[in-house]
Amino acid sequence: MADLARELWQRLLAPGAARLGLVLAAGIILADQISKWFVLNVLNLSPQGCLEFQLASPAERAFLPNTCERIEISGIFDLTMVWNKGVSFGLLGADNMAGRLLLIGFSLAVAGYLIAGLLGYGALKAERQFQALAFGMIVGGALGNVVDRIFFGAVVDFFDFSGLGFPWVFNIADVSINVGVGLIILDMLLEGREKRPS
């Protein structure tokens, strides 16, 4: 056990994919949580009753006031408080405790799998810089949203570009996850092009 711990520690300290990806993940978690703290505690976009309203069923909402706030910034961008019960951009909503626990478990499993890949374990190893960046972004985004699910039962979303016709409200963690997935796809395309015979 001590040998495994020593090996993991050496991989974390060595320059390369593990350190790059994990430092990026930690930075994303920090930025995501600070932005959410600011929205909740400084801007107070979710006063008392907002979370309860958004977690309620449609039938229950008929009897609850919607106290959630919105700050108009411009014609294309606003800060709009939304408590997201699903995954990125409100997909796959979890309306009960079992669904929330399933989303938390899934997010932790994905993050664990990608952290193992950053450390050089498992079937999917981060061997290139794009992969390390992608894994770090997905891990940071997934864990940033897990923190919300554990403490609130839903994810704090507030970036609103509905003025551009984009219907979803999102946060830094959501952006990170989606950019990370995009980087994985880009890395696969670039790697495929390099392996193609000329």
N, C-alpha and C positions, 0 to 999 in steps of 0.2 A: 504494500500500500504506500509506503514511504517513497519507493522508487517511482510509482505512478505520479504521486504528488510532485516530486522533484522534476520529473519529465514535463508535466503540465506547466510548472512554474518556469522552466527553461524555455518552453515554447512561447509562453506569454511575454517573456522579457526579450526574446530574440527579435531583431528587426524582421519584418515580413508580414505575411497575410494575417496571422493571428493578432498581432498587435494592432495593425492598421484597422482591421474589421472591428475589434473589440473597443478600441478607443473611439472609433466613429459611432458605434452603437451606444456607448456611454454618453457621448456628446449629444446624440439625438434624444435619448431618454431625458437628459437634463434640460435641453431646450424645450422639449415637448411639455414636460411637467411645469417648468417655469411659466411658459405661455398659458397653460391651463390655470395655474394658480393666479396669474394676473387677471385673466378673464373672470374667474370666480370671486376673487377677493378684492381686487382693485376696481375693476369695471363693474363688478356685481351684476353680471348678466343673468345669473341664476338666483334670484331672491327666493325667499321661502315660498314653497308651493310649486316652483318650476319643475324640479326633479319629479315630484309626485305626479304632476300633471302629465309629463312626458312618459313616465313609466306606466301610467294607468292604461287600461283597456279602452277602446273607443266608447264603450257604454259608460264606463266610469268617468270619462272626460266630460261628459255632458253635465256632470254635477260639480266639476272642479274649475276654478279660474286659471287661465293661462297667464302666469306672472313672468314668463320668460322674456328677457329683454333683447333689444336689437339696437345697434348703433349704425346709423347710415353714414358711410364714409364717402361714397361717390355713386355715380350712376351704375357702375359695374361691380363694386365691391362693398360689402357691409360686414359687420360683426354681428352674427345672429346666433343666439344660444340654442343649441339642440343637444339633447341627451340621446345618444345613439345606443340602441340596444343590440345592434348587429355588428358586423365586421366593417371594414372600410366602406365609406359612403353609404352606410345603413343597410347593406346587403345582409341577408340571412339573420333577420331579427330574432333575438332570444327573449321571449316574453315571460319566462319563469326561471326559477333558480337552477333547474336542471340544464336549461339552455345556456344560461350564463356560465355555469361550471364547465359545460362542454366547450364553449368558446375559450374560456381561460385555459383549459387543458390542451386544446388544439394549438393555441398561441404559444404556450410553454413548450409543447412538443416540437413545433416548427423552430422556435428559437433555439432549443437544445440541440436539435439536429444540425442547424446551421453553425452554432458555436462549435460543435464537434468537428464540422467540416473546416472551420477556421483553424482549429487546433491540429488538423491533419488526421482526424479519425473518421471512420464511416465511409460510405460509398461516395458521398459528394464532398470532395475536398476542394478548398479554395487554394488553387495553385497559381492563379494569376491575379494581378492587382484589381482588375475589373470585378472578378469574383469576390475578392475580399471586401471591396467597397459595397457590392450588392448585398452580400451576406450581412455586413455590419448595418446597412440601412434597414434591411428587413427585420433583423433582430432588435434594433433600437425601436423601430416603429411598433413591432408586435409587443414588446415589453412595456413601452410607454402606454399603450392602450390597456394592457393587462392591469397595470397599476390602477387605472380608473375603474375597471370592472370590479376589482377587489374592494376598493374603498367606497364606490358609489353605486355599483350594480349596472352602470352604463358608462359610455365614453363621452367625454366633453368635446363637442365639435362646435366650431364658431366661424371659420372662414367661409364666407358666403359670396360666391360669384354668380348668383342667379341673374344679375344684370347682363351677363354674357350668355345667358341661356343654359348655364350649367346648373342642374337642379339639386345637386347634393351639397351639403354643408360638411366641412371636414376639418382636420387639424394637422399639425406637423407630423405626427406619427403616420397618418394616412398617406401623406405626401411621400414620406420616407419609404414606406412599404411599396408603393407603386413605382417610385423611381428605382428602387432596388430590383423589383421584378423586371423593369425595363432594361436595367443594366445586365441582368442575367441573360435576357434574350439577345441583347446587343453582343455580349461576350460570346454566346453560342454562334451567332452569325459570323462574327469576326474569326473565331476559331475554326469554323467550317470552311471559310474562305482560305485561311492559311493552309489547311490540310488538303485542299483541292489541288490535283495535279495541274501544272500549267501547260 
